[in-house]
């Protein structure tokens, strides 16, 4: 049983770091790439797969919001690539939340996200296409490094709206 002071610390700061051996992290990263997921998405998928779907929806949205905040922090520190990648992850997790909430569907890879983005465009409006395109551009930025701070700032405006709209729709999840 956990000591009361340890539980209290956890409740005050529910985000924490887990240390894993480098060899395991490498294997997880390779598996994530094969599945077309970021490392964070893959670890989240592994963590949530046995949870109730409504818990998954809530977690996807909460983590999307956290990634959006982290993206802004990375941008402030001047790490454009990490800011871009976190903004992409936030958008991807938002789509996953919506798909799970609306259709009970678990999206697995990039192809699923692309397919489902069409449904979001139909349901939320054409502006979703622009937000999704910006998220994709941010994902490319991680690998290519072509984007600037200004590119990420503009993308974040669209991705923030995207996450906010999805969050409003799924907020009734109990």
Steps between C-alpha positions, in 0.01 A plus 500: 500500500626847414602730780252785551760768415577325169131489408465865593793594278346308212164671542665840505699422184344212301755535219822320570799347330555129462856388440539212257812327376632652176468161324127488579448860390677422172273199440190706579616775262557250218156343556337844510661599169387175338145579608524860380471639852710734706668346804256680729197382302621141507565500874159659554338231284669227703388665822137556398426177316348332806313808623133576453453694172365809679821513702693488173306793357566708810868411503548572130353850545692574819828388350427692179458816709820425692691444175367831369633676811832318468518606136467863601767455769738335251444788260583750776825310563580512128459128427292533184517132408371378837232769503388384157494132596302562817243705308464211253455255787233719656300509175536125447381420852202731454391310191539176691284640783226602259501167315476308826228729635290524185536153349672285761786467254866462602723661240840336472725673249543793267273348236216470750551862605488618139185300430328626812600861431256489205218418740604789722492736201144389424386534860691807620558692178755562228729690735602159640687434174725800565560405864583141402733617221680720752535206739646285221743778411614505862560125493715542190688782672630262765674291236599766251549806719374736231249696707565817691370627832242701305378187321446324831326804651252512211443125515438517874215747447321259271583190702386670823160571345485141375565359847259744664216409263551129550533547875166684514327214321640220711488681837181319597696175532452378856 
